[in-house]
Amino acid sequence: MAVNLSAPKAEDLLAIDGIRLATASAGIKKPGRQDVVLIELAEGTQTAAVYTKNAFCAAPVIVAKQHQAAEATRYLLINSGNANAGTGEAGLVAAKACCQAVAEVAGVNEANVLPFSTGVIGQPLPVDKIRAVLADAYDGLSADNWLAAAQGIMTTDTLAKAKSVQVELAGKTVTITGISKGSGMIRPDMATMLAYIATDANVDYAVLTTMLNNAMNHSFNRITVDGDTSTNDACVLMATGQAGNAKITQITSEEGEALQKALNDICCYLAQAIVRDGEGATKFISINVEQGQSQEECRQVAYTIAHSPLVKTALFASDPNWGRILAAVGRSGLADFDLSGVSIFINDVCIVKSGQPDPDYTEEKGQAVMAESEITITVKLNRGAAHDQVWTCDFSYDYVKINAEYRT
C-alpha cells in the first residue's frame, strides 16, 4: 500500500500536442498484462535523456544511447517484465531487432527508435512476442493514453505514477505530462526507474538538456529505497514545440525559469511517488541535513541514514530507537567532525542537542512522532551554511517477501 499516494485518474492527465501513446499485451512475464508501450513523437520534437550509471547497463540502454546520438527520436518502445540486462551480445541484437520491428511498422529508420526495458535481469528478451503486438500498438496510438502507458511500464509498483501541470509562458499555455515507474532497486544515478516526461513547449535542445539535468538533481537523484542502482534506468524529456511559445533559448530567461520550475515540480512529484510506493513501504521519510560545509557532505550524511537497515527497520516498527540515527551520523565519514555541535530532530522532537541527549526528550514524545506515516529527520551539523535533502522509506517484512519471490 503506497504511503499517502493515490492512483492517477485518466481525466487528470493532459494530452501533449505531438505525442501519442499505446499499450499492448505481449505476455512477456504474465499473460494478459499490458506490458508493451509505444510512444510516438511528432517530427521536430527535441528529446533529452539521462541513463543509469551502472557499469553493467542493460542492452536497451546501450542501444538507446547509440540511436539518440545518431538520428532524431520518433518512437520510444518500452517493455516491462524483462530487463534485457546481463544478456551480452544477444541482448543487443534483441534490442535492435525490436527497434527494427517498430521502424517497419511506422515507416521510420531503426535509429529513430529508442528501446527501454524493465523487469527480470539475465533472461533473453522475447523478441517475437513483442514484434507480434507492434502493429496493433501502432494502430492504437492516441494522445489520451497516458494512464494506460503509466500502467504498462509498472513492475512491482502497486499503482501507476503520473501527473500533469500547466504554466503560462508569455501568454501561451504550456503543458507538461509525465509518468514514472519504480518501487525497488532504487538509488540515485539513478534507480530501477523509468520516467517519460513530455511538454508542448518550444525549447532549444541545449536548454532542454540542462533543464532535465537540473530537474533530475532536484528529484530522481534525491531518492533511495534500498541503495541499489539498477542496470536499466532512464529518464526521457520530450519537447514537441507545438504550444506556440517563442523558442526558449536561455534558461535564465523569465520563460526558461518558469518552465524549469514546472519541470522540477512534476519530477519531484514523480520521484517522491516512487519512494511512497517503495516495496513494502509503510512510511515516507524526508532526511534534511543542514549547516554543512558543502551540499556533498550534507548528502553524504543523509544517505548514510537513509541506507541504514537498522534505521529503516526502527522506522517500520515505530520504535524511537534514536541511537541508530545517531550512529549513522557518526559513521558518515565527515572529516574533522566535531560531534559536540550536532543536533538531531525527528519531526519537531529534539533527540540530540549539541552532541548530547536532549534533556527534554521523553520516550513518549519519540513514540508519538515515530508512529506517524510521514517523518522528517533533521540533522544540524553546525559547521557551515550548506544543506541538502533526500527521500526514503522504511523497511518492512514485505520488502524481503517481494524480493525473495520476485522471479516466482
Helices and strands as residue ranges (DSSP letters): G 10-12, E 19-24, E 36-41, E 46-51, H 59-70, E 75-82, H 88-106, G 110-112, E 113-120, H 127-139, H 146-152, E 161-169, E 172-181, E 194-199, H 205-217, G 220-222, E 234-239, H 254-276, E 284-292, H 295-306, H 309-317, H 323-330, G 339-341, E 343-346, E 349-353, E 356-357, H 363-370, E 374-380, E 386-393, H 397-404
